[in-house]
Amino acid sequence: MYMRKFSIHFGEEQIEDLHRRIDCTRLPELPEDGNWALGTDGGYLRSLLGYWRDGYSWARKETELNRYPQFICQLKGLNIHFFHIRSARRDAKPLLLTHGWPDSFLRYAKVFSLLPDYDLVVPSLPGFAFSTLPPKGFMNNAEVAEIWHCLMTEVLGYKEYAAAGGDMGRGVTCYLAARYPQEVRGIHLTDVGLAGDLAAAPDETLSPDELAYKRSANEWMRMEGAYINIHSTKPQTLAYMLSDSPAGMAAWITEKYRAWSDWPLLTMDDILDCLTLYWMTNTACTSVRAYHGNTFTLPALGKISVPTAIAAFPHDVLPVPRTWVEKNYPVVMYTEMPRGGHFTALEQPEAFAENISKFMNMIF
């Protein structure tokens, strides 16, 4: 298995090309009244593009990220990018952190310095940032879990480890727990996805909390879930916009950051760090293909038996009733977080780091 050190660098010509494309943006004639009901607000997008063009500095983030050891490893025919940040402690335990969409390893970058007692392994999902996709053009969470386990045990040599994640990272983490319970000591989740059985169950079989969830979930899928169908069935058509137009890509992704987060906790720099990474690596178009893989090729999960922690952020997408979570996962720690949404460690880094440290001390 080939592995090499890696550092992030985007050249000045790439930055200049981005600026030229922003200069050539043609925005639609729509009200700019702060109303996001029909999609990304035009006034916010105009301000975001202006700051991206004339105020934002990627060099700041690049310098910050390159302080931490990064690598590219060839696994199962793919180039996999990952951070491997070793603790100064000789007895440090390994912690694998997996992101989702529409984010990246940047979800966890703010906690790199807040988790010094652990060996952190933070990979980029295939098709995201500097990690590649296989020739078929997509992967599912179970396939990624196999690669991650190989990375942890065969490449990095850990005999056991803990895993954590949210969004797609939650799915990958669950497959690790189900398939490798001898090596995975425990998992930390910040969401449990859609409880499909509750959303489809007859009303009379549900508790009041479950019934409220069912109604919210079905309404959310009707009003907010169209992107799932597009990503799953026609990701290539969407890819042309995401690859060619900074404004189009920004509108598509920023809407999700606003809808799924505790929005006041995020800055324009947070949003533009994400957008710039997608733009410069041209992976906004490939990242969405994971939805195709997970919709059409994902095998059954199987039973999870390892200790599980849930950090429930109040502004996350469709929080599932605690009673359902505890019926379906071997929960040993459940925390209702005071603030934050879907992007967890990006929004509330200190609270996330404290919560996951508590869990790590519990399972090791």
C-alpha positions in Angstrom: 0.0 0.0 0.0 1.5 3.3 -1.2 1.4 6.3 1.2 2.9 9.7 1.0 2.8 12.9 3.0 0.5 15.6 1.7 -0.1 19.3 2.1 -2.8 21.5 0.7 -1.9 24.2 -1.8 -4.0 26.0 -4.3 -2.1 28.2 -6.7 -2.6 31.9 -7.4 -3.8 31.1 -10.9 -6.6 29.0 -9.4 -7.7 31.8 -7.1 -7.6 34.3 -10.0 -9.8 31.9 -12.1 -12.3 31.7 -9.3 -12.4 35.5 -9.1 -12.9 35.8 -12.8 -15.8 33.4 -12.7 -17.4 35.3 -9.8 -17.0 38.6 -11.8 -18.9 37.0 -14.6 -21.8 35.8 -12.5 -25.3 36.5 -13.8 -27.8 36.4 -11.0 -31.6 36.1 -11.5 -33.9 39.0 -11.0 -35.5 38.1 -7.7 -36.4 39.8 -4.5 -33.5 40.1 -2.0 -35.7 40.3 1.1 -34.0 37.7 3.4 -36.7 35.1 2.6 -35.2 31.7 2.1 -38.5 29.9 1.6 -38.0 29.3 -2.2 -34.3 28.6 -1.9 -31.1 30.6 -1.3 -31.8 34.3 -0.6 -30.4 36.5 -3.4 -29.2 39.2 -1.0 -27.2 36.8 1.1 -25.8 35.1 -2.0 -24.7 38.5 -3.5 -23.0 39.4 -0.2 -21.3 36.0 0.0 -20.0 36.2 -3.5 -18.7 39.7 -2.9 -16.8 38.7 0.2 -15.5 35.6 -1.6 -14.2 37.8 -4.4 -12.7 40.7 -2.4 -12.5 39.9 1.3 -12.1 36.2 2.0 -8.6 34.6 2.2 -8.2 30.8 1.6 -4.5 31.2 2.5 -5.5 31.6 6.2 -7.2 28.3 6.2 -4.6 26.6 4.2 -1.9 27.6 6.6 -4.0 26.5 9.6 -4.7 23.0 8.0 -1.1 22.4 6.9 0.0 22.5 10.6 -1.4 19.0 10.9 0.0 15.9 9.3 -1.8 14.7 6.2 -1.3 11.8 3.9 -2.5 10.3 0.6 -2.8 6.5 0.7 -3.7 4.1 -2.1 -6.4 1.7 -0.9 -8.5 -0.7 -3.0 -7.4 1.3 -6.1 -8.4 4.7 -4.6 -6.4 7.6 -3.4 -7.6 8.4 0.1 -6.7 11.6 1.8 -6.6 11.7 5.6 -5.3 13.6 8.6 -3.3 11.5 11.1 -2.7 13.7 14.2 -0.9 11.7 16.8 -1.2 12.6 20.5 1.9 13.3 22.6 0.5 10.7 25.0 2.1 7.3 24.6 -1.1 5.6 25.7 -3.3 7.6 23.3 -6.3 5.8 21.9 -7.3 6.2 18.2 -10.4 8.1 17.2 -11.7 7.9 13.6 -13.9 10.9 12.6 -16.0 10.8 9.4 -17.8 13.7 7.8 -20.8 13.9 5.5 -22.4 16.1 2.8 -22.2 19.0 2.1 -19.2 19.3 4.3 -15.7 17.7 4.5 -12.9 17.1 6.9 -13.5 20.8 7.7 -16.4 19.7 9.9 -13.8 18.6 12.5 -10.9 21.0 11.9 -11.9 23.2 14.8 -11.5 20.3 17.2 -8.1 19.1 16.1 -6.4 21.2 18.8 -9.2 20.4 21.4 -8.6 16.6 21.4 -4.9 16.3 22.2 -5.3 13.1 24.2 -6.2 11.0 21.2 -4.7 9.9 17.9 -7.1 11.5 15.4 -7.7 10.0 12.0 -9.9 12.2 9.8 -10.2 11.0 6.2 -12.0 12.6 3.2 -14.8 10.4 1.9 -14.2 9.1 -1.7 -15.2 11.8 -4.1 -14.6 14.5 -1.6 -11.6 16.9 -1.4 -8.5 14.9 -2.3 -10.0 11.4 -2.2 -10.9 9.7 -5.5 -13.9 7.6 -6.6 -13.6 4.1 -8.3 -14.3 3.8 -12.0 -18.0 3.1 -11.5 -18.3 6.6 -10.2 -19.9 6.1 -6.8 -19.6 4.2 -3.5 -21.8 3.4 -0.6 -21.3 3.7 3.1 -20.6 -0.1 3.6 -17.8 0.0 1.0 -16.3 3.1 2.6 -16.4 1.3 6.0 -14.3 -1.5 4.5 -11.7 1.0 3.3 -11.7 2.9 6.6 -11.1 -0.3 8.6 -8.2 -1.3 6.3 -6.8 2.2 6.9 -7.0 1.9 10.6 -5.8 -1.6 11.1 -3.6 -2.5 8.2 -2.1 0.9 7.2 -1.9 2.6 10.6 -1.6 -0.6 12.6 -4.3 0.0 15.3 -5.6 -3.1 16.9 -8.7 -1.3 18.2 -10.2 2.1 17.8 -13.3 4.3 18.3 -15.3 5.8 15.5 -17.5 8.8 15.2 -19.5 10.6 12.6 -22.6 12.4 11.4 -24.6 12.4 8.2 -22.9 10.0 5.8 -20.2 9.7 8.4 -22.9 8.3 10.8 -23.7 5.7 8.2 -20.1 4.7 7.6 -19.5 4.6 11.4 -22.5 2.3 11.9 -21.2 -0.2 9.3 -17.9 -0.2 11.0 -19.6 -1.1 14.3 -21.8 -3.8 12.8 -19.0 -5.4 10.7 -16.0 -5.1 13.0 -17.2 -5.2 16.6 -14.0 -6.8 17.8 -11.9 -3.8 16.7 -14.4 -1.0 17.1 -14.6 -0.3 20.8 -17.5 2.1 20.5 -19.2 4.7 18.3 -20.2 8.3 18.8 -23.0 9.6 16.6 -24.4 13.1 16.2 -27.5 11.9 14.3 -29.2 8.6 13.4 -30.6 9.6 10.0 -34.2 9.2 9.0 -36.3 6.7 11.1 -38.0 5.3 8.0 -40.1 2.8 10.0 -41.7 5.6 12.0 -42.3 7.8 9.0 -44.2 4.9 7.4 -46.0 3.4 10.4 -49.7 3.6 11.0 -50.6 6.6 13.2 -52.4 4.4 15.8 -49.2 2.4 16.5 -47.2 5.4 17.5 -46.6 7.3 20.7 -47.3 11.1 20.7 -43.6 11.8 20.2 -43.3 9.3 17.4 -46.5 10.6 15.7 -45.1 14.1 15.8 -41.9 12.9 14.3 -43.7 11.0 11.6 -45.6 14.2 10.6 -42.5 16.3 10.7 -40.5 13.8 8.7 -43.1 13.4 5.9 -43.5 17.2 5.7 -39.7 17.7 5.6 -39.4 15.1 2.8 -42.1 16.9 0.8 -40.7 20.4 1.3 -37.0 19.9 1.7 -36.1 16.4 0.4 -36.0 17.0 -3.4 -32.2 17.3 -3.3 -32.0 13.6 -2.2 -33.8 12.5 -5.3 -31.7 14.6 -7.6 -28.4 13.5 -6.0 -29.5 9.9 -6.2 -30.9 9.7 -9.7 -29.3 12.5 -11.8 -26.1 13.6 -10.1 -24.3 14.0 -13.4 -26.8 16.6 -14.7 -26.3 18.6 -11.5 -22.6 18.2 -11.8 -22.3 20.6 -14.7 -23.6 23.5 -12.6 -21.5 22.6 -9.5 -18.3 22.4 -11.6 -18.8 25.5 -13.8 -20.4 28.2 -11.7 -19.2 29.4 -8.3 -22.5 31.1 -7.8 -24.5 28.0 -8.6 -22.4 25.8 -6.4 -22.6 28.3 -3.6 -26.4 28.6 -3.8 -26.9 24.8 -3.8 -24.7 24.2 -0.8 -25.3 27.3 1.3 -29.0 26.7 1.4 -28.2 23.4 3.3 -25.9 25.0 5.7 -28.6 27.6 6.6 -31.4 25.0 6.8 -29.6 22.4 8.8 -27.5 24.4 11.2 -27.9 26.7 14.2 -27.3 29.4 11.6 -26.0 32.2 13.9 -23.1 30.0 14.9 -21.7 29.9 11.4 -19.7 32.7 9.8 -19.2 33.5 6.1 -15.6 32.2 6.6 -17.0 28.9 7.7 -19.2 28.7 4.6 -16.5 29.9 2.2 -13.9 27.5 3.6 -16.3 24.7 2.6 -17.1 26.2 -0.8 -13.5 27.0 -1.7 -12.4 23.4 -0.9 -15.1 22.0 -3.1 -14.4 24.5 -5.9 -10.6 24.1 -6.0 -10.8 20.3 -5.9 -13.8 20.2 -8.3 -15.5 17.7 -6.0 -18.9 19.4 -5.4 -19.9 17.3 -8.4 -18.4 14.0 -7.3 -19.4 14.3 -3.7 -23.1 14.1 -4.5 -22.7 10.7 -6.1 -22.6 9.1 -2.7 -26.3 9.5 -2.6 -26.6 7.3 -5.7 -24.5 4.6 -4.1 -26.4 4.7 -0.8 -29.8 4.8 -2.4 -29.3 1.9 -4.9 -26.5 -0.3 -3.7 -26.4 -0.2 0.1 -26.6 -3.6 1.8 -28.4 -4.3 5.0 -26.7 -2.9 8.0 -26.9 -5.7 10.5 -26.8 -5.5 14.3 -24.8 -2.9 16.2 -23.6 -4.3 19.5 -20.8 -1.9 20.5 -21.3 0.9 23.1 -22.9 3.9 21.4 -23.0 7.5 22.4 -25.5 10.0 21.0 -24.9 13.7 21.0 -28.3 15.2 20.0 -27.9 18.7 18.6 -31.2 20.7 18.8 -31.0 22.3 15.4 -30.1 19.1 13.5 -32.3 17.8 10.7 -35.4 16.0 12.1 -34.1 14.8 15.5 -35.5 11.3 16.1 -37.3 10.6 19.4 -34.9 9.4 22.1 -37.1 6.4 22.9 -36.7 5.2 19.3 -33.0 5.7 19.4 -32.6 3.8 22.6 -34.6 0.9 21.2 -32.5 0.6 18.1 -28.9 1.3 19.4 -27.0 0.1 22.4 -26.9 3.6 23.9 -24.6 4.0 26.9 -24.5 7.8 26.8 -27.1 10.2 25.5 -26.6 13.9 25.6 -29.0 16.7 24.6 -26.6 19.3 23.5 -27.6 22.9 24.4 -26.8 24.5 20.9 -25.8 23.5 17.4 -27.1 21.7 14.4 -26.2 19.2 11.7 -22.6 20.4 11.4 -21.8 19.7 15.1 -18.1 20.2 15.6 -18.0 23.1 13.1 -20.7 24.9 15.0 -19.9 23.9 18.6 -16.3 22.7 18.7 -15.8 22.9 22.4 -19.0 21.2 23.4 -18.4 18.5 20.8 -14.8 17.9 22.0 -16.0 17.7 25.6 -18.7 15.2 24.8 -16.6 12.9 22.7 -13.8 13.0 25.3 -16.3 11.9 28.0 -17.3 8.9 25.8 -13.7 8.0 25.0 -12.9 7.9 28.7 -15.9 5.6 29.2 -15.1 3.0 26.6 -11.3 2.7 27.0 
